[in-house]
Amino acid sequence: MWKKIGRLFVIKTRFEACLIIYALAVGAMARGSAYLHEYPGMGGKLLLVACSGAVFLAGAKIFDCLRYEQAAADAKLAN
């Protein structure tokens, strides 16, 4: 039963990865918008850019890991 629950938290397809990245982006932009209101000027803008940059880095890592896991599974089936 724990395995079935654990499988819910595993990203298996690119579509699921895109949904996760979208959710991260929405949250990061909400946080960045709050930074703009809290820290007007250049400081808020830099924090907004940092929030969006974090989403780009996380998205790239998710896609890379997904590609690596799929290649490993294909190699395992080939042997």
All heavy atoms as a GROMACS GRO file, in nm:
protein
  597
    1MET      N    1   0.081  -0.119   0.000
    1MET     CA    2   0.000   0.000   0.000
    1MET      C    3   0.086   0.126   0.000
    1MET      O    4   0.055   0.223  -0.068
    1MET     CB    5  -0.092   0.000   0.121
    1MET     CG    6  -0.179   0.122   0.128
    1MET     SD    7  -0.294   0.108   0.262
    1MET     CE    8  -0.287   0.271   0.325
    2TRP      N    9   0.198   0.124   0.075
    2TRP     CA   10   0.285   0.240   0.079
    2TRP      C   11   0.349   0.266  -0.056
    2TRP      O   12   0.377   0.381  -0.092
    2TRP     CB   13   0.390   0.225   0.188
    2TRP     CG   14   0.331   0.237   0.326
    2TRP    CD1   15   0.314   0.137   0.416
    2TRP    CD2   16   0.279   0.354   0.387
    2TRP    NE1   17   0.254   0.184   0.530
    2TRP    CE2   18   0.232   0.320   0.514
    2TRP    CE3   19   0.266   0.486   0.346
    2TRP    CZ2   20   0.175   0.411   0.600
    2TRP    CZ3   21   0.209   0.578   0.432
    2TRP    CH2   22   0.164   0.539   0.558
    3LYS      N   23   0.375   0.159  -0.132
    3LYS     CA   24   0.432   0.176  -0.265
    3LYS      C   25   0.334   0.250  -0.357
    3LYS      O   26   0.374   0.336  -0.436
    3LYS     CB   27   0.468   0.042  -0.328
    3LYS     CG   28   0.602  -0.010  -0.290
    3LYS     CD   29   0.636  -0.130  -0.374
    3LYS     CE   30   0.778  -0.170  -0.348
    3LYS     NZ   31   0.820  -0.282  -0.430
    4LYS      N   32   0.207   0.216  -0.347
    4LYS     CA   33   0.106   0.284  -0.429
    4LYS      C   34   0.096   0.431  -0.394
    4LYS      O   35   0.084   0.516  -0.482
    4LYS     CB   36  -0.031   0.216  -0.412
    4LYS     CG   37  -0.040   0.082  -0.478
    4LYS     CD   38  -0.178   0.025  -0.463
    4LYS     CE   39  -0.188  -0.112  -0.527
    4LYS     NZ   40  -0.322  -0.167  -0.517
    5ILE      N   41   0.103   0.462  -0.267
    5ILE     CA   42   0.100   0.602  -0.225
    5ILE      C   43   0.228   0.673  -0.268
    5ILE      O   44   0.225   0.787  -0.315
    5ILE     CB   45   0.078   0.613  -0.073
    5ILE    CG1   46  -0.061   0.561  -0.037
    5ILE    CG2   47   0.098   0.756  -0.024
    5ILE    CD1   48  -0.088   0.550   0.110
    6GLY      N   49   0.340   0.605  -0.257
    6GLY     CA   50   0.468   0.663  -0.297
    6GLY      C   51   0.475   0.694  -0.445
    6GLY      O   52   0.538   0.791  -0.487
    7ARG      N   53   0.410   0.612  -0.527
    7ARG     CA   54   0.410   0.634  -0.672
    7ARG      C   55   0.337   0.762  -0.711
    7ARG      O   56   0.359   0.816  -0.819
    7ARG     CB   57   0.347   0.516  -0.744
    7ARG     CG   58   0.438   0.392  -0.742
    7ARG     CD   59   0.379   0.278  -0.818
    7ARG     NE   60   0.359   0.315  -0.957
    7ARG     CZ   61   0.263   0.265  -1.034
    7ARG    NH1   62   0.178   0.178  -0.986
    7ARG    NH2   63   0.252   0.302  -1.160
    8LEU      N   64   0.249   0.812  -0.625
    8LEU     CA   65   0.179   0.938  -0.654
    8LEU      C   66   0.275   1.056  -0.656
    8LEU      O   67   0.247   1.158  -0.718
    8LEU     CB   68   0.069   0.962  -0.551
    8LEU     CG   69  -0.048   0.866  -0.553
    8LEU    CD1   70  -0.139   0.893  -0.434
    8LEU    CD2   71  -0.125   0.879  -0.682
    9PHE      N   72   0.387   1.044  -0.587
    9PHE     CA   73   0.482   1.154  -0.574
    9PHE      C   74   0.601   1.141  -0.668
    9PHE      O   75   0.701   1.210  -0.649
    9PHE     CB   76   0.529   1.165  -0.429
    9PHE     CG   77   0.417   1.193  -0.334
    9PHE    CD1   78   0.360   1.091  -0.259
    9PHE    CD2   79   0.365   1.320  -0.321
    9PHE    CE1   80   0.255   1.116  -0.173
    9PHE    CE2   81   0.260   1.347  -0.235
    9PHE     CZ   82   0.205   1.244  -0.161
   10VAL      N   83   0.591   1.055  -0.767
   10VAL     CA   84   0.698   1.034  -0.864
   10VAL      C   85   0.654   1.094  -0.998
   10VAL      O   86   0.545   1.065  -1.047
   10VAL     CB   87   0.730   0.884  -0.880
   10VAL    CG1   88   0.834   0.862  -0.987
   10VAL    CG2   89   0.775   0.825  -0.748
   11ILE      N   90   0.740   1.175  -1.056
   11ILE     CA   91   0.712   1.234  -1.187
   11ILE      C   92   0.752   1.132  -1.292
   11ILE      O   93   0.868   1.094  -1.302
   11ILE     CB   94   0.791   1.366  -1.205
   11ILE    CG1   95   0.756   1.465  -1.096
   11ILE    CG2   96   0.765   1.424  -1.343
   11ILE    CD1   97   0.845   1.587  -1.094
   12LYS      N   98   0.653   1.089  -1.372
   12LYS     CA   99   0.678   0.982  -1.469
   12LYS      C  100   0.681   1.030  -1.614
   12LYS      O  101   0.748   0.970  -1.696
   12LYS     CB  102   0.572   0.873  -1.454
   12LYS     CG  103   0.572   0.803  -1.320
   12LYS     CD  104   0.463   0.701  -1.314
   12LYS     CE  105   0.359   0.715  -1.211
   12LYS     NZ  106   0.331   0.823  -1.132
   13THR      N  107   0.610   1.136  -1.646
   13THR     CA  108   0.601   1.181  -1.784
   13THR      C  109   0.636   1.330  -1.793
   13THR      O  110   0.638   1.402  -1.694
   13THR     CB  111   0.459   1.162  -1.839
   13THR    OG1  112   0.369   1.244  -1.765
   13THR    CG2  113   0.415   1.017  -1.830
   14ARG      N  114   0.662   1.373  -1.919
   14ARG     CA  115   0.693   1.514  -1.942
   14ARG      C  116   0.572   1.602  -1.911
   14ARG      O  117   0.588   1.716  -1.866
   14ARG     CB  118   0.738   1.534  -2.086
   14ARG     CG  119   0.875   1.475  -2.114
   14ARG     CD  120   0.918   1.500  -2.258
   14ARG     NE  121   0.929   1.640  -2.292
   14ARG     CZ  122   1.035   1.718  -2.271
   14ARG    NH1  123   1.142   1.665  -2.215
   14ARG    NH2  124   1.036   1.844  -2.307
   15PHE      N  125   0.453   1.551  -1.933
   15PHE     CA  126   0.332   1.627  -1.902
   15PHE      C  127   0.323   1.655  -1.752
   15PHE      O  128   0.294   1.769  -1.711
   15PHE     CB  129   0.208   1.551  -1.950
   15PHE     CG  130   0.079   1.622  -1.920
   15PHE    CD1  131   0.044   1.736  -1.988
   15PHE    CD2  132  -0.006   1.574  -1.822
   15PHE    CE1  133  -0.074   1.804  -1.960
   15PHE    CE2  134  -0.124   1.640  -1.792
   15PHE     CZ  135  -0.158   1.755  -1.861
   16GLU      N  136   0.349   1.554  -1.671
   16GLU     CA  137   0.348   1.574  -1.526
   16GLU      C  138   0.456   1.674  -1.485
   16GLU      O  139   0.435   1.757  -1.396
   16GLU     CB  140   0.370   1.442  -1.454
   16GLU     CG  141   0.254   1.346  -1.466
   16GLU     CD  142   0.284   1.210  -1.408
   16GLU    OE1  143   0.402   1.183  -1.373
   16GLU    OE2  144   0.191   1.129  -1.396
   17ALA      N  145   0.572   1.666  -1.550
   17ALA     CA  146   0.681   1.759  -1.521
   17ALA      C  147   0.638   1.902  -1.554
   17ALA      O  148   0.666   1.995  -1.478
   17ALA     CB  149   0.806   1.720  -1.599
   18CYS      N  150   0.570   1.919  -1.667
   18CYS     CA  151   0.523   2.052  -1.705
   18CYS      C  152   0.422   2.107  -1.605
   18CYS      O  153   0.423   2.226  -1.573
   18CYS     CB  154   0.463   2.049  -1.846
   18CYS     SG  155   0.585   2.029  -1.975
   19LEU      N  156   0.336   2.021  -1.554
   19LEU     CA  157   0.239   2.065  -1.453
   19LEU      C  158   0.310   2.109  -1.325
   19LEU      O  159   0.272   2.211  -1.265
   19LEU     CB  160   0.140   1.953  -1.422
   19LEU     CG  161   0.039   1.919  -1.532
   19LEU    CD1  162  -0.046   1.800  -1.488
   19LEU    CD2  163  -0.048   2.038  -1.564
   20ILE      N  164   0.411   2.034  -1.284
   20ILE     CA  165   0.486   2.070  -1.164
   20ILE      C  166   0.559   2.202  -1.185
   20ILE      O  167   0.557   2.290  -1.097
   20ILE     CB  168   0.587   1.958  -1.128
   20ILE    CG1  169   0.515   1.829  -1.094
   20ILE    CG2  170   0.679   2.002  -1.016
   20ILE    CD1  171   0.434   1.832  -0.968
   21ILE      N  172   0.621   2.218  -1.302
   21ILE     CA  173   0.695   2.342  -1.330
   21ILE      C  174   0.599   2.461  -1.336
   21ILE      O  175   0.631   2.570  -1.289
   21ILE     CB  176   0.777   2.326  -1.459
   21ILE    CG1  177   0.887   2.222  -1.437
   21ILE    CG2  178   0.837   2.459  -1.502
   21ILE    CD1  179   0.953   2.174  -1.564
   22TYR      N  180   0.482   2.440  -1.394
   22TYR     CA  181   0.382   2.548  -1.399
   22TYR      C  182   0.342   2.590  -1.257
   22TYR      O  183   0.334   2.710  -1.227
   22TYR     CB  184   0.260   2.503  -1.478
   22TYR     CG  185   0.150   2.606  -1.481
   22TYR    CD1  186   0.161   2.719  -1.560
   22TYR    CD2  187   0.037   2.591  -1.401
   22TYR    CE1  188   0.060   2.815  -1.561
   22TYR    CE2  189  -0.063   2.686  -1.402
   22TYR     CZ  190  -0.052   2.798  -1.482
   22TYR     OH  191  -0.150   2.892  -1.482
   23ALA      N  192   0.319   2.492  -1.171
   23ALA     CA  193   0.282   2.524  -1.033
   23ALA      C  194   0.395   2.599  -0.962
   23ALA      O  195   0.370   2.695  -0.887
   23ALA     CB  196   0.246   2.396  -0.957
   24LEU      N  197   0.519   2.557  -0.985
   24LEU     CA  198   0.633   2.629  -0.928
   24LEU      C  199   0.639   2.772  -0.979
   24LEU      O  200   0.666   2.866  -0.903
   24LEU     CB  201   0.763   2.557  -0.962
   24LEU     CG  202   0.790   2.425  -0.890
   24LEU    CD1  203   0.914   2.358  -0.950
   24LEU    CD2  204   0.809   2.448  -0.742
   25ALA      N  205   0.614   2.791  -1.108
   25ALA     CA  206   0.620   2.924  -1.168
   25ALA      C  207   0.512   3.016  -1.112
   25ALA      O  208   0.538   3.133  -1.083
   25ALA     CB  209   0.608   2.914  -1.320
   26VAL      N  210   0.392   2.963  -1.095
   26VAL     CA  211   0.283   3.045  -1.041
   26VAL      C  212   0.318   3.089  -0.898
   26VAL      O  213   0.302   3.206  -0.862
   26VAL     CB  214   0.149   2.968  -1.045
   26VAL    CG1  215   0.043   3.039  -0.964
   26VAL    CG2  216   0.105   2.949  -1.189
   27GLY      N  217   0.366   2.998  -0.819
   27GLY     CA  218   0.404   3.032  -0.681
   27GLY      C  219   0.521   3.129  -0.675
   27GLY      O  220   0.521   3.222  -0.594
   28ALA      N  221   0.619   3.109  -0.762
   28ALA     CA  222   0.735   3.198  -0.762
   28ALA      C  223   0.697   3.338  -0.807
   28ALA      O  224   0.747   3.437  -0.752
   28ALA     CB  225   0.844   3.141  -0.853
   29MET      N  226   0.610   3.348  -0.905
   29MET     CA  227   0.570   3.481  -0.950
   29MET      C  228   0.483   3.552  -0.847
   29MET      O  229   0.491   3.673  -0.831
   29MET     CB  230   0.498   3.473  -1.084
   29MET     CG  231   0.589   3.437  -1.200
   29MET     SD  232   0.722   3.555  -1.224
   29MET     CE  233   0.860   3.475  -1.148
   30ALA      N  234   0.403   3.476  -0.774
   30ALA     CA  235   0.326   3.536  -0.664
   30ALA      C  236   0.420   3.589  -0.556
   30ALA      O  237   0.401   3.700  -0.503
   30ALA     CB  238   0.229   3.434  -0.606
   31ARG      N  239   0.522   3.509  -0.526
   31ARG     CA  240   0.621   3.552  -0.426
   31ARG      C  241   0.699   3.673  -0.478
   31ARG      O  242   0.727   3.768  -0.405
   31ARG     CB  243   0.716   3.436  -0.394
   31ARG     CG  244   0.815   3.465  -0.284
   31ARG     CD  245   0.746   3.475  -0.152
   31ARG     NE  246   0.777   3.605  -0.096
   31ARG     CZ  247   0.711   3.663   0.003
   31ARG    NH1  248   0.608   3.606   0.057
   31ARG    NH2  249   0.746   3.779   0.048
   32GLY      N  250   0.736   3.670  -0.606
   32GLY     CA  251   0.808   3.783  -0.665
   32GLY      C  252   0.726   3.910  -0.666
   32GLY      O  253   0.778   4.020  -0.643
   33SER      N  254   0.597   3.897  -0.692
   33SER     CA  255   0.508   4.012  -0.687
   33SER      C  256   0.501   4.069  -0.546
   33SER      O  257   0.500   4.191  -0.527
   33SER     CB  258   0.369   3.972  -0.735
   33SER     OG  259   0.280   4.078  -0.723
   34ALA      N  260   0.498   3.982  -0.448
   34ALA     CA  261   0.498   4.028  -0.309
   34ALA      C  262   0.629   4.100  -0.277
   34ALA      O  263   0.629   4.201  -0.205
   34ALA     CB  264   0.478   3.910  -0.215
   35TYR      N  265   0.740   4.051  -0.332
   35TYR     CA  266   0.868   4.119  -0.312
   35TYR      C  267   0.866   4.258  -0.373
   35TYR      O  268   0.922   4.352  -0.316
   35TYR     CB  269   0.983   4.039  -0.371
   35TYR     CG  270   1.028   3.921  -0.288
   35TYR    CD1  271   1.068   3.803  -0.348
   35TYR    CD2  272   1.034   3.928  -0.150
   35TYR    CE1  273   1.109   3.695  -0.274
   35TYR    CE2  274   1.075   3.820  -0.074
   35TYR     CZ  275   1.114   3.704  -0.136
   35TYR     OH  276   1.155   3.598  -0.062
   36LEU      N  277   0.803   4.273  -0.489
   36LEU     CA  278   0.795   4.405  -0.553
   36LEU      C  279   0.720   4.505  -0.467
   36LEU      O  280   0.755   4.623  -0.460
   36LEU     CB  281   0.729   4.395  -0.690
   36LEU     CG  282   0.815   4.342  -0.804
   36LEU    CD1  283   0.733   4.330  -0.930
   36LEU    CD2  284   0.935   4.432  -0.828
   37HIS      N  285   0.616   4.458  -0.400
   37HIS     CA  286   0.538   4.546  -0.313
   37HIS      C  287   0.611   4.574  -0.181
   37HIS      O  288   0.604   4.684  -0.127
   37HIS     CB  289   0.400   4.488  -0.284
   37HIS     CG  290   0.312   4.484  -0.404
   37HIS    ND1  291   0.264   4.597  -0.464
   37HIS    CD2  292   0.265   4.380  -0.477
   37HIS    CE1  293   0.190   4.563  -0.568
   37HIS    NE2  294   0.189   4.431  -0.578
   38GLU      N  295   0.681   4.472  -0.133
   38GLU     CA  296   0.748   4.486  -0.004
   38GLU      C  297   0.878   4.566  -0.015
   38GLU      O  298   0.913   4.643   0.075
   38GLU     CB  299   0.777   4.346   0.053
   38GLU     CG  300   0.815   4.345   0.197
   38GLU     CD  301   0.819   4.204   0.253
   38GLU    OE1  302   0.746   4.117   0.204
   38GLU    OE2  303   0.897   4.182   0.346
   39TYR      N  304   0.951   4.544  -0.124
   39TYR     CA  305   1.079   4.612  -0.146
   39TYR      C  306   1.072   4.688  -0.278
   39TYR      O  307   1.118   4.639  -0.381
   39TYR     CB  308   1.194   4.512  -0.151
   39TYR     CG  309   1.205   4.424  -0.030
   39TYR    CD1  310   1.170   4.289  -0.036
   39TYR    CD2  311   1.250   4.476   0.091
   39TYR    CE1  312   1.180   4.209   0.076
   39TYR    CE2  313   1.260   4.395   0.202
   39TYR     CZ  314   1.224   4.262   0.194
   39TYR     OH  315   1.235   4.182   0.304
   40PRO      N  316   1.017   4.808  -0.279
   40PRO     CA  317   1.008   4.883  -0.405
   40PRO      C  318   1.148   4.922  -0.454
   40PRO      O  319   1.240   4.941  -0.377
   40PRO     CB  320   0.926   5.005  -0.367
   40PRO     CG  321   0.936   5.019  -0.222
   40PRO     CD  322   0.963   4.882  -0.167
   41GLY      N  323   1.159   4.929  -0.585
   41GLY     CA  324   1.287   4.969  -0.643
   41GLY      C  325   1.365   4.849  -0.694
   41GLY      O  326   1.311   4.744  -0.727
   42MET      N  327   1.496   4.870  -0.699
   42MET     CA  328   1.584   4.769  -0.758
   42MET      C  329   1.588   4.640  -0.675
   42MET      O  330   1.598   4.531  -0.731
   42MET     CB  331   1.724   4.827  -0.772
   42MET     CG  332   1.815   4.740  -0.853
   42MET     SD  333   1.747   4.711  -1.015
   42MET     CE  334   1.883   4.752  -1.115
   43GLY      N  335   1.580   4.650  -0.544
   43GLY     CA  336   1.585   4.530  -0.460
   43GLY      C  337   1.470   4.434  -0.488
   43GLY      O  338   1.490   4.314  -0.500
   44GLY      N  339   1.351   4.488  -0.502
   44GLY     CA  340   1.235   4.404  -0.533
   44GLY      C  341   1.245   4.342  -0.670
   44GLY      O  342   1.209   4.226  -0.690
   45LYS      N  343   1.296   4.419  -0.766
   45LYS     CA  344   1.312   4.366  -0.902
   45LYS      C  345   1.415   4.253  -0.906
   45LYS      O  346   1.397   4.152  -0.975
   45LYS     CB  347   1.352   4.477  -0.998
   45LYS     CG  348   1.240   4.576  -1.023
   45LYS     CD  349   1.285   4.688  -1.114
   45LYS     CE  350   1.175   4.791  -1.129
   45LYS     NZ  351   1.217   4.906  -1.206
   46LEU      N  352   1.524   4.269  -0.830
   46LEU     CA  353   1.625   4.163  -0.826
   46LEU      C  354   1.569   4.036  -0.762
   46LEU      O  355   1.598   3.924  -0.806
   46LEU     CB  356   1.748   4.212  -0.750
   46LEU     CG  357   1.835   4.314  -0.822
   46LEU    CD1  358   1.945   4.365  -0.729
   46LEU    CD2  359   1.894   4.255  -0.948
   47LEU      N  360   1.490   4.052  -0.658
   47LEU     CA  361   1.429   3.936  -0.594
   47LEU      C  362   1.328   3.868  -0.686
   47LEU      O  363   1.318   3.745  -0.690
   47LEU     CB  364   1.363   3.975  -0.462
   47LEU     CG  365   1.460   4.008  -0.348
   47LEU    CD1  366   1.386   4.072  -0.232
   47LEU    CD2  367   1.536   3.885  -0.305
   48LEU      N  368   1.254   3.947  -0.766
   48LEU     CA  369   1.162   3.890  -0.864
   48LEU      C  370   1.238   3.810  -0.969
   48LEU      O  371   1.197   3.698  -1.005
   48LEU     CB  372   1.081   4.002  -0.930
   48LEU     CG  373   0.990   3.958  -1.046
   48LEU    CD1  374   0.873   3.876  -0.992
   48LEU    CD2  375   0.941   4.077  -1.124
   49VAL      N  376   1.348   3.863  -1.017
   49VAL     CA  377   1.430   3.792  -1.115
   49VAL      C  378   1.487   3.664  -1.054
   49VAL      O  379   1.494   3.560  -1.120
   49VAL     CB  380   1.541   3.884  -1.170
   49VAL    CG1  381   1.642   3.807  -1.252
   49VAL    CG2  382   1.480   3.996  -1.252
   50ALA      N  383   1.526   3.671  -0.928
   50ALA     CA  384   1.579   3.552  -0.862
   50ALA      C  385   1.471   3.443  -0.850
   50ALA      O  386   1.500   3.324  -0.869
   50ALA     CB  387   1.632   3.587  -0.723
   51CYS      N  388   1.348   3.483  -0.822
   51CYS     CA  389   1.238   3.387  -0.813
   51CYS      C  390   1.214   3.320  -0.947
   51CYS      O  391   1.198   3.197  -0.955
   51CYS     CB  392   1.110   3.455  -0.766
   51CYS     SG  393   1.108   3.500  -0.593
   52SER      N  394   1.211   3.399  -1.054
   52SER     CA  395   1.187   3.340  -1.185
   52SER      C  396   1.306   3.256  -1.230
   52SER      O  397   1.289   3.151  -1.293
   52SER     CB  398   1.155   3.448  -1.288
   52SER     OG  399   1.266   3.533  -1.307
   53GLY      N  400   1.426   3.299  -1.197
   53GLY     CA  401   1.544   3.220  -1.232
   53GLY      C  402   1.546   3.086  -1.162
   53GLY      O  403   1.589   2.985  -1.220
   54ALA      N  404   1.498   3.083  -1.040
   54ALA     CA  405   1.494   2.955  -0.966
   54ALA      C  406   1.400   2.856  -1.036
   54ALA      O  407   1.427   2.736  -1.040
   54ALA     CB  408   1.449   2.980  -0.823
   55VAL      N  409   1.291   2.907  -1.093
   55VAL     CA  410   1.198   2.818  -1.164
   55VAL      C  411   1.263   2.763  -1.290
   55VAL      O  412   1.249   2.645  -1.321
   55VAL     CB  413   1.067   2.893  -1.199
   55VAL    CG1  414   0.978   2.807  -1.287
   55VAL    CG2  415   0.994   2.932  -1.074
   56PHE      N  416   1.338   2.847  -1.362
   56PHE     CA  417   1.407   2.799  -1.482
   56PHE      C  418   1.508   2.690  -1.446
   56PHE      O  419   1.518   2.587  -1.514
   56PHE     CB  420   1.479   2.913  -1.553
   56PHE     CG  421   1.388   3.000  -1.635
   56PHE    CD1  422   1.367   3.131  -1.599
   56PHE    CD2  423   1.323   2.950  -1.746
   56PHE    CE1  424   1.284   3.212  -1.673
   56PHE    CE2  425   1.238   3.029  -1.821
   56PHE     CZ  426   1.219   3.161  -1.784
   57LEU      N  427   1.583   2.710  -1.339
   57LEU     CA  428   1.682   2.610  -1.298
   57LEU      C  429   1.615   2.481  -1.252
   57LEU      O  430   1.659   2.371  -1.287
   57LEU     CB  431   1.769   2.666  -1.186
   57LEU     CG  432   1.863   2.780  -1.225
   57LEU    CD1  433   1.932   2.836  -1.102
   57LEU    CD2  434   1.965   2.732  -1.326
   58ALA      N  435   1.509   2.493  -1.175
   58ALA     CA  436   1.438   2.374  -1.127
   58ALA      C  437   1.373   2.299  -1.243
   58ALA      O  438   1.377   2.175  -1.248
   58ALA     CB  439   1.332   2.414  -1.024
   59GLY      N  440   1.314   2.371  -1.337
   59GLY     CA  441   1.253   2.308  -1.454
   59GLY      C  442   1.354   2.233  -1.537
   59GLY      O  443   1.329   2.120  -1.582
   60ALA      N  444   1.468   2.293  -1.560
   60ALA     CA  445   1.573   2.227  -1.636
   60ALA      C  446   1.620   2.100  -1.566
   60ALA      O  447   1.641   1.996  -1.630
   60ALA     CB  448   1.690   2.322  -1.659
   61LYS      N  449   1.635   2.107  -1.436
   61LYS     CA  450   1.680   1.990  -1.360
   61LYS      C  451   1.574   1.879  -1.362
   61LYS      O  452   1.609   1.761  -1.375
   61LYS     CB  453   1.709   2.032  -1.215
   61LYS     CG  454   1.772   1.924  -1.134
   61LYS     CD  455   1.909   1.889  -1.186
   61LYS     CE  456   1.980   1.793  -1.094
   61LYS     NZ  457   2.108   1.751  -1.148
   62ILE      N  458   1.448   1.915  -1.353
   62ILE     CA  459   1.341   1.815  -1.358
   62ILE      C  460   1.342   1.744  -1.493
   62ILE      O  461   1.335   1.621  -1.501
   62ILE     CB  462   1.204   1.880  -1.329
   62ILE    CG1  463   1.194   1.919  -1.182
   62ILE    CG2  464   1.090   1.785  -1.366
   62ILE    CD1  465   1.072   2.003  -1.149
   63PHE      N  466   1.352   1.822  -1.602
   63PHE     CA  467   1.354   1.761  -1.735
   63PHE      C  468   1.479   1.674  -1.755
   63PHE      O  469   1.471   1.567  -1.815
   63PHE     CB  470   1.346   1.866  -1.844
   63PHE     CG  471   1.208   1.918  -1.868
   63PHE    CD1  472   1.185   2.054  -1.882
   63PHE    CD2  473   1.099   1.833  -1.876
   63PHE    CE1  474   1.058   2.103  -1.905
   63PHE    CE2  475   0.971   1.881  -1.898
   63PHE     CZ  476   0.951   2.016  -1.913
   64ASP      N  477   1.595   1.719  -1.706
   64ASP     CA  478   1.717   1.640  -1.719
   64ASP      C  479   1.706   1.508  -1.642
   64ASP      O  480   1.744   1.402  -1.692
   64ASP     CB  481   1.838   1.717  -1.669
   64ASP     CG  482   1.884   1.823  -1.767
   64ASP    OD1  483   1.840   1.818  -1.884
   64ASP    OD2  484   1.962   1.910  -1.726
   65CYS      N  485   1.653   1.516  -1.521
   65CYS     CA  486   1.638   1.394  -1.440
   65CYS      C  487   1.538   1.298  -1.503
   65CYS      O  488   1.558   1.177  -1.502
   65CYS     CB  489   1.596   1.429  -1.298
   65CYS     SG  490   1.725   1.509  -1.203
   66LEU      N  491   1.432   1.352  -1.558
   66LEU     CA  492   1.332   1.268  -1.623
   66LEU      C  493   1.392   1.198  -1.744
   66LEU      O  494   1.370   1.078  -1.764
   66LEU     CB  495   1.212   1.354  -1.664
   66LEU     CG  496   1.088   1.281  -1.712
   66LEU    CD1  497   1.036   1.189  -1.604
   66LEU    CD2  498   0.982   1.381  -1.751
   67ARG      N  499   1.469   1.271  -1.824
   67ARG     CA  500   1.534   1.212  -1.941
   67ARG      C  501   1.633   1.103  -1.899
   67ARG      O  502   1.641   0.997  -1.959
   67ARG     CB  503   1.606   1.320  -2.021
   67ARG     CG  504   1.664   1.270  -2.151
   67ARG     CD  505   1.733   1.378  -2.231
   67ARG     NE  506   1.642   1.488  -2.259
   67ARG     CZ  507   1.668   1.616  -2.231
   67ARG    NH1  508   1.781   1.649  -2.170
   67ARG    NH2  509   1.582   1.710  -2.260
   68TYR      N  510   1.709   1.130  -1.791
   68TYR     CA  511   1.805   1.032  -1.741
   68TYR      C  512   1.736   0.906  -1.692
   68TYR      O  513   1.780   0.795  -1.722
   68TYR     CB  514   1.889   1.094  -1.628
   68TYR     CG  515   1.979   0.995  -1.560
   68TYR    CD1  516   2.096   0.951  -1.621
   68TYR    CD2  517   1.947   0.944  -1.436
   68TYR    CE1  518   2.178   0.860  -1.558
   68TYR    CE2  519   2.028   0.853  -1.372
   68TYR     CZ  520   2.144   0.811  -1.434
   68TYR     OH  521   2.224   0.719  -1.372
   69GLU      N  522   1.628   0.922  -1.618
   69GLU     CA  523   1.556   0.805  -1.566
   69GLU      C  524   1.494   0.722  -1.679
   69GLU      O  525   1.495   0.599  -1.673
   69GLU     CB  526   1.448   0.849  -1.468
   69GLU     CG  527   1.503   0.897  -1.336
   69GLU     CD  528   1.395   0.949  -1.243
   69GLU    OE1  529   1.277   0.954  -1.283
   69GLU    OE2  530   1.430   0.986  -1.130
   70GLN      N  531   1.443   0.789  -1.783
   70GLN     CA  532   1.386   0.716  -1.896
   70GLN      C  533   1.494   0.642  -1.973
   70GLN      O  534   1.474   0.528  -2.018
   70GLN     CB  535   1.308   0.809  -1.987
   70GLN     CG  536   1.178   0.855  -1.925
   70GLN     CD  537   1.104   0.958  -2.010
   70GLN    OE1  538   1.161   1.014  -2.102
   70GLN    NE2  539   0.979   0.983  -1.975
   71ALA      N  540   1.612   0.704  -1.989
   71ALA     CA  541   1.723   0.637  -2.058
   71ALA      C  542   1.772   0.517  -1.977
   71ALA      O  543   1.804   0.412  -2.034
   71ALA     CB  544   1.837   0.735  -2.081
   72ALA      N  545   1.776   0.530  -1.847
   72ALA     CA  546   1.819   0.419  -1.761
   72ALA      C  547   1.717   0.305  -1.768
   72ALA      O  548   1.757   0.188  -1.772
   72ALA     CB  549   1.835   0.466  -1.618
   73ALA      N  550   1.590   0.338  -1.773
   73ALA     CA  551   1.488   0.233  -1.783
   73ALA      C  552   1.496   0.163  -1.918
   73ALA      O  553   1.480   0.041  -1.926
   73ALA     CB  554   1.349   0.292  -1.762
   74ASP      N  555   1.520   0.239  -2.024
   74ASP     CA  556   1.536   0.178  -2.158
   74ASP      C  557   1.658   0.090  -2.165
   74ASP      O  558   1.654  -0.018  -2.224
   74ASP     CB  559   1.544   0.287  -2.265
   74ASP     CG  560   1.414   0.361  -2.284
   74ASP    OD1  561   1.308   0.308  -2.240
   74ASP    OD2  562   1.416   0.471  -2.343
   75ALA      N  563   1.767   0.131  -2.102
   75ALA     CA  564   1.889   0.050  -2.101
   75ALA      C  565   1.867  -0.078  -2.021
   75ALA      O  566   1.920  -0.183  -2.056
   75ALA     CB  567   2.004   0.131  -2.043
   76LYS      N  568   1.791  -0.066  -1.915
   76LYS     CA  569   1.763  -0.184  -1.833
   76LYS      C  570   1.679  -0.286  -1.909
   76LYS      O  571   1.700  -0.406  -1.898
   76LYS     CB  572   1.691  -0.141  -1.704
   76LYS     CG  573   1.681  -0.248  -1.599
   76LYS     CD  574   1.620  -0.189  -1.473
   76LYS     CE  575   1.619  -0.292  -1.362
   76LYS     NZ  576   1.560  -0.237  -1.240
   77LEU      N  577   1.583  -0.237  -1.990
   77LEU     CA  578   1.502  -0.326  -2.070
   77LEU      C  579   1.582  -0.389  -2.183
   77LEU      O  580   1.554  -0.503  -2.223
   77LEU     CB  581   1.382  -0.251  -2.127
   77LEU     CG  582   1.273  -0.213  -2.030
   77LEU    CD1  583   1.166  -0.128  -2.099
   77LEU    CD2  584   1.210  -0.336  -1.970
   78ALA      N  585   1.681  -0.317  -2.236
   78ALA     CA  586   1.762  -0.369  -2.347
   78ALA      C  587   1.854  -0.482  -2.300
   78ALA      O  588   1.889  -0.569  -2.380
   78ALA     CB  589   1.844  -0.257  -2.409
   79ASN      N  590   1.890  -0.483  -2.175
   79ASN     CA  591   1.981  -0.589  -2.125
   79ASN      C  592   1.908  -0.712  -2.088
   79ASN      O  593   1.816  -0.754  -2.068
   79ASN     CB  594   2.060  -0.538  -2.005
   79ASN     CG  595   2.165  -0.438  -2.046
   79ASN    OD1  596   2.212  -0.442  -2.159
   79ASN    ND2  597   2.198  -0.348  -1.957
   0.00000   0.00000   0.00000
